[in-house]
Amino acid sequence: MIREKQRSASSGWGVFGILLAIDLAALYSIYRGVEANNQAWTLTSITVAVLAALMYPGLFIVNPNEGKVLQLFGAYKGTVREEGLRWANPLYTKKRVSLRIRNFESAKLKVNDNEGNPIEIAAVVVWRVVDTAEAVFEVHDYESYLHVQTESAVRNLASSYTYDTHDEERVSLRGHTGAVAEHLKREIQERLSKAGIEVTEARITHLAYAPEIAGAMLQRQQAGAIIAARSRIVEGAVGMVQMALDMLSQRAIVHLDDERKAAMVSNLLVVLCGERGTQPVVNAGTIYQ
């Protein structure tokens, strides 16, 4: 693998001043040579002016958060990151690579989740180039490579989890955004490690059931939510009934036989688990009438 080599380049201002002075001196020398009808002097001055002009392509500008990758006849010579006007060998080719933080938002992809349900999903990735040599030489086009690998990672993520679940211990795309985002970031980073790219953040921006099953899945989701809520209610109600019976027994407030306990349990469960408010019935007699 080709790793980045930091290279320092000469300040371009000093070189520019020297070349400009040489050009001005050469032009004046050409004028004097023509005036004196001295061909040798004139040709020498023209040669010096041409050689100075050939040095100008060595000047280049490096902007903040930018790198210039230098190559000589295909060989990698290093990357200049020092901002400002710089000068290097005029034969070097100089490729600009931005080091700024950038965003990429994937298209809405239709994939199947872990249970086979078709869903729509999209994600945004915050990234930047950290190794210019890998970004330029290890992959053909690092931006296109990022786009393809991100969409591939999003598809794999969607098939690894269910869209939603009522089990708190089971990770779902909708209910555990933090864990899902960390998984997505880690997987994209692994895929882009050879391209010299660092992933700063990755998160899901769109998540929904596919339109053709959205209605049916909404009903299923509502039914699952109702069942889960009912399970919680029943669990809590049984605990409250058990607590009530234990407290009555410990404090000796009233002694109930098995039949009366069963009736009391039934009444309490109806009260605690019912969807509507109960209507009290006042018994004016004894508990046996």
N, C-alpha and C positions, 0 to 999 in steps of 0.2 A: 504494500500500500504506500502511496505517496503522501507524506506528511508535510504540513506547511513549514517552510523555513523563512523566518523573518529576515528581511534584508533592508539595510539602511541605504538610502540614496542621497547623493549630494544635493545641497540646496540649489534650487534652480535659479535663484536671483543672482548669485555670484557668477554662475556660468553664463546666464543671459547677458549680464553686464560685460563680461569678457568677450563674448561673441559679437555683441553689438559694437564694442570698441574696435575689434579686429575688422569688422565690415566697414566701419567708417574710415579706418586707416587704409584699408585696401582700396576703397573708392577714391580716396584722395591720392593714393599712390598711382592708381590707374590714370587719373586725370593728369598728374605730373608726368607720367610716362608717355602719354599721348602728346602732351605739350612739348616734351623734350624729344619726341620721335624716337624713343628708346623701346624697341619691341620686346627685348628680353625682360626689361623692367615691367612693362605692361602685362606680359604673359604671366610673369611670376605673381603680380598683384591679383590678376584674375583668378589664378589657381588658388591663392590664399583665400579669396572671397568665396569661391565655390566650396572649398573645404570647410570654411566656417558655416556656410549655409547648410551643409550636410549634417552639422552637429545639432541644428535646431530641433529635428524630430526626437532627439533624446529628452527634450523638456516635456513634462506631463504634470497634471494637477491631481492631487489626492484630496478628496473631500473628507470631512469628518465622518466617522463610522463607515469607512470605505477602504478597500484594499485593492492594490494593483498587482496582478499576477504577471511576473516577468518570464518570458521564454526566449531562448536563443536557438533558432533552427530546430524547434520542437523540444528542446531540453528545458526542464523547469529550473529556473535560477533563483527563485525566491519571491516573497510577497512584501511589498512596501505598504506599511500602514501609517507612516508619518504623514500627517496632513500638510498641505501647502504645495508650493511649486517645487518640483523635484527634477533631477536630471540623472539619466542612466544611459547606458550604451545605446546609441541610436538604432542599432540592429535588433534590440530587444522588441518583441511584441508585448503589448501591455493590455491585459484584459481586466476590465472593471468588475469587481464583486462587491455588492452592498453588504454591509455588516449590520444594518439596522434591523430592529425587531419588526416583524411583519405578521399579518393575519392571513389565514386561508380558511374560507368556509366552504365545506363540501356541499355538493348538491343533495337534494332529498332522495335518499336511496330506499327502494322497496326491497325488504329482506324478510326472512322468517326468523322469529325469535326461538328460544330454546324449546318451546312447546309446539313449534310449527305454525304459529299464527303470523300472517303477513302484517308487517308494520312499516311505517315510514320513519326514517331516522336521518338526521344531519348533525354535523359537528363543526366546531371552529377550533383551529389550531393556531397558537401563537408560537412563532419560531424565528430563528436567526441563524446565520452562517457563523460558525466558530472556527472552521478549518477551510481556508480558501482552496488549498491544494486538493483536498478530497472532494470538495464541491465541484471543482472544474475538471479534474482528471479521473475520478473514480466512477462517476456517472455521466451519462450523455448530457442530460439537462436536469440540473438539480431541482428546479421548480416543478417541472413535469413529474419528476420522480417523487417529489413530496406529495403532489396531488394524487397520484395513483396509489401510493402506499397508504396515504391517509384513508382513502375510500376503502381500500382492502382491509385496513384495521377496523374501520367502523362496521363493515359487514361481519367480520369475525367477532367483534364485540357483541353485536345484536344477536348472533346465534349462540352466544355463550350464556346469556341470561334470559329470563322470562320478562315479558313486558311489565307485569305486575303480579304480586303475590301477597297474601294475607299472613304469611308466615314471617315473622320479624327476623328470624335467624337466616332466612334465605334471601340472598341479594337479588334485587330486581332493578330493571332499568329506570323505572319511575320512582321507586321508593328509596333508592340508595344512590343518589346522584354523586356524592363525594367519592364513594368507593368505585363507582363506574368510571368517573372522570380520571381517577388515579390509574385504573387499569388501562384506559384508553391512552393516556399520556405515556405510560410505560411501554405499551406495545408499539406505538408510533415511534418512540425514541429508539427502540431496538431495531426497527426496520430502517431508520434513517441514520444509524450509527456510521455506515460506510460513506455517507454523503457529506460528512462534515457539518451536519445540522443539529442544533440543540432545540428541543421542544420545551418551551417555557410553560405552556398551559394547553390543555385540551379538554373541551367540554361539549356535551350534547346541547345543541340549540333547537332541535325540533324532534319531537317524539310523539307518534300517534299511530293508531291502528289504520290499516289500509282502508280506503273508502268503502270497498265492497263488503267488508265485514265489520265496519265500525259500529253499526246499529246492533248487530247480534252480540258483539263483544261488550258493548256498553251494558246490555241486559245481563250478560253473564257476569260482568264485573259488579253490577249492582246486586245480583243474587249472591255472589260470593261475599260481598260486603255485609249483606243482611245476615247471612249464615254466620260469618265471623262475629258480628255484633251480638247475635242471639247466643252464640256459644259463650261469649263473655258475660252476658246478662245471666244466663243459667248458672254459670260457674259462680258468679258473685251471689246469686240468690241462694244457692245451696249452702254456701258459706255463712250467709246471714241467718238462714234457718237453723243450721247447726249451732251457731253462736247463741241464738235465742233459746233453743232447747237446753243447751248447757247452762246458761245463766239462770233459767227457771229452775233447773234441777239443783244447782249449787246454792241458790238463795232460798230454796224451799218455798217459793211463792205459791205454787200450785202443783199437785201431783196428778199426772196424766197417765192413763193406761195406754197400751199400744194403739188401741182403736182411736182414742182422742188425739194421740200424737200424730197418727196418720192423717186425721182430719185437719189438724192444725198445720201440718206440713203442706197439705194440699192447698189450704186457704192462703198461706203465706206465699207459696210459689205462684199462685194466680195473681196475687197482689203485686209481687215483685217483677214477674215476667210479662204481665199484661201490657198491651200497647195503649190502652185507655185507662183513665182513672177509675178505680173501683167505687161502687156505691155501698156505703156501710149499712149493715142490717143490725138493728138494736134488738137484743134478746131480753125481753122483760122478765122471763122466767129463770129457771136454773139451767145449768149447762146440759142437763139430761132431758129437758122439755123443749 
